[in-house]
Amino acid sequence: MSKTFPKDFIFGGASAAYQVEGATKEDGKGRVLWDDYLEKQGRFSPDPAADFYHHYDEDLTLSEKYGVRALRLSIAWSRIFPDGDGKVEPRGVAYYHRVFKSCQEHHVEPFVTLHHFDTPEKLHEEGDWLSPHMVNAFVDYAKFCFKEFPEVKYWITINEPTSMAVQQYTSGTFPPAETGRFDKTFQAEHNEMVAHAKIVNAYKDMDLGGKIGIVHAIQTVYPYSDTEADKHAAALQDAFENRLYLDGTLAGKYSPETLALVKEILDANEQPMFNTTPEEMDELDKAAHQLDFVGVNNYFSKWLRAYNGASETHHNGTGAKGTSVSRLHGIGEEKRPDGIETTDWDWAIYPRGMHDTLMRIHNDYPLVPEIFVTENGIGMKESLPEGATADTIIQDPKRIDYLKKYLSAIADAISEGANVKGYFIWSLQDQFSWTNGYSKRYGLFFVDFPTQKRYIKQSALWFKQLSDTHVIPD
Ligand code: BGP
């Protein structure tokens, strides 16, 4: 029997400023950590992306037409404060007012993220999330946005604190591209959580009537085998990538077991434990009791086995299937059991992982009132068919198949008690990918980047049916 979703369940699309807006040098926007890094790397440019800066109304018109009732988007901090703090750029403020107005006209609810991987360059140079100035400037920017944009009813403080920190300081795929610095990774994560908590508490004090949450990337971790050594490797990986921040933001304290696992990783790498203060821990506790929702980004799962060698990683940033390597000293080695399907970027397609993650939040973090799946989808190599016209529908059966399986896992979790209130497909339209450029497409709407023309994919028609009926279409 087809699975259904509750009547008030929201079906939306997701995006992030730097990945869709383009126009990175327009209207006084300040530089961000990526600008210099991508220029030096020379592989791809964040311009034009999906040129949402000029095409937002077209994309929101399509959203309305294809049943996308909410849009996850982020404010580019440096469009509003080009230097991170100090002078305000009125053209940036006016742009977001126009976007939110267009959302309203098209009956699309904006879910607005304040930080989605795009730290202003000046603050990045001062140490990014490792710098206390960054934390304070972020809190001020958030308060400015709360006052300036009362039309926004759903706020998200930070997108994926851990992905940011891990990629900046452990795997080296985000600027400043350091590797093996677990100490910096944990400290940056903790600081992000403190910034998040301060903002949640400030928002609640302002009593603006909307909701506020945080978005986490949660990659469900399983042991490769039943051996104690593999189970422990999975526990270490889980503490590293999931458990510390789930504890910090959803329970308001780090459990002794979590801290012991974190310490084990740091000791193995001869690095110091991260610092906390009692005031920060009070802030975390207060925020966890006031949080309105958590956003879950889940695409894939991981299997870990014991590993005692040196850290070694290779990021598959081109879609060359089977090239990913991740072996971390003091944690373990990623190794998929046979028979698990992957994307060209080696992301394991495992809907059960989505179900297990949602149930974990439901069971282990009872303070959480609501869950939204804020990102899920499949990145694929897609191209415009020869002779395409404006009416051409791009066929993407693999995406539809992926969505069916993951949505079915979400429906199962809801029927088992998880309070999931909405689903945002990553992504609304094809957009720029941080480490993969333009070849990894996720959108419901195909973007021909050179002409910026939009084409409809089959999955958009499927999504409309899902959103209209609340039943997963066959
Ligand atoms: C999430 C990020 C998004 C997006 C997505 C897909 O972690 O929040 O910004 O990029 O992953 O990732 P990728 O573009 O690497 O395929």
Residues whose N, C-alpha, C, O or C-beta is under 5 A from the ligand:
A	BS01	BGP	A16 G379 S433 W434
